[in-house]
Amino acid sequence: MATVSAFSTSGEDAISRTVQIQTSETPSPGSAEFEDYYEIAEIAKQIESWDSLQFPDELLHDSVPVHHLLKARLSKSRDLYILADTSYGSCCVDEVAASHIDADVAVHYGHSCLSQTSRLPVIYVFGRKSLDVDLCVPKISDYVKTGDWTQINLKHEVGFNHLGDDVCTKLRHALGTSIQVVYNRLPTRSRPRAQENSSDPDSKNGTVAASPNSPASEDPVDSFLTPTATQVHDSSSADAHAEPASTLTVWIGDESPTLTKLLMTSEGRNIVSYAPRSGSIQIQSHLTNKMLMRRYALVQQARDADVFGILVGTLGVASYLPLLSHLRTTLKMAHKKSYTVSVGKINPSKLANFMEIECWIWVSCSEGMVDSKEFLRPIISPYELELALQPEPSWTGKYILDFDELLAKATLDDQEPSDKDKRDRDEPNFSLVTGKYRQAKRYGVEPKEPRVTDDANSTDLVPRNQDNAVAKLQDNAAAHFLQARSYQGLEPRVGLDEPSILEQGRSGIAKGYSDDHSG
């Protein structure tokens, strides 16, 4: 449990504190490497009339040089705006900030979770990180040859996307034909959901398979025909039919939220990582069980909660609104109380202000998982809520982070017959957290007889009915929590104190009031 000081800070800390920003190593502005790193020439050809340039904190020091280079290649009628300090995570496209300037296209720089947007087309500029391919490929091939692998799934950081084809080609040559290498190129363009649904009907889910050697289209609109990963080497079906025991996933890059997402959704597959800086290969598969065990402990805490807070962590990821509606409906059907809260970037101090919330549900992108050990209340994902609300939760190790997949699973579950309504709601539940039986509260259930009281000494926050009698609110979780608090605010003391005499107050401004005496 975190200390109390972690949830309450003095106001002067916001002014006196020093913000530490770890900047990424990039080429010097003005050099040819700098323009190549940020793809200046390519982006200038595809920019629309009103565009936003979104930079994360670690690349913000290069935002002004990039802006100047792009403006020099554009006509005066085209405007560019730099977006920084995003509302939520910097890996997501900040559609809210871009809408303030009516941007036609968002250019997203740096690391990205590649979550599909709901309203705005996106151009991704991952940056061109350096990688010693001649050192990387032999290290990976030597490790692969030590096992009985039949298929290799190659994945990497977004910054190595420009080298992915080269690594895959050399790795296939080094391993021969006995081991198949599957590689999915990352998209550099993305359409919003509304435009994707109206795109070419012959393309599955808006995806158009293209050869990596095909010439780039001269039409900026045609460049948005790859909202998801393009299949390379014609091996998209091999990954689905390969046995996990004979399949090895190779990750090229350092530890990152993308690697964490890969481990969480791997379902027990074998995963190794190659560190570009040290040139070492590490087995990552054993970390999956540890992560799932920590998440399973949070699920058990969520089972003991009756009041949930739906914490909005994105406003740009497609399908976030249907997911919020689904979560509210699910909690209502389970007779749980829910509140929807949006506070931007979260920290323990912000969430500690909502003391009545017993468990938070974090609705964010696929890489926005939160380790809640520093927070007052547990923070779970929407998929973990589905597990927590089950009468007898069973977890096979499968983990879902994609919004559309969650909604599709919920639709299938609704179609299947269930015996949830046959269970005795008054039956106590055994808590694995406390080791005791507990009686869950039930919100949204109409009482058999309305509870009406004429007690004038009651301190409940209640409305009055037509007979001027006080009726208690059964489902007001906040009011119930307020009653249990030792401090409920300032006492009104109506009619208990003598009225004070009115006096003339100070006049003037803060710079100098009328009664100030200099000297």
Order of alpha helices (4+ residues) and beta strands (2+ residues): alpha-alpha-alpha-beta-alpha-beta-alpha-beta-beta-alpha-beta-alpha-beta-beta-alpha-beta-alpha-beta-alpha-beta-beta-alpha-beta-alpha-beta-alpha-beta-beta-alpha-alpha-beta-beta-beta-beta-alpha-beta-beta
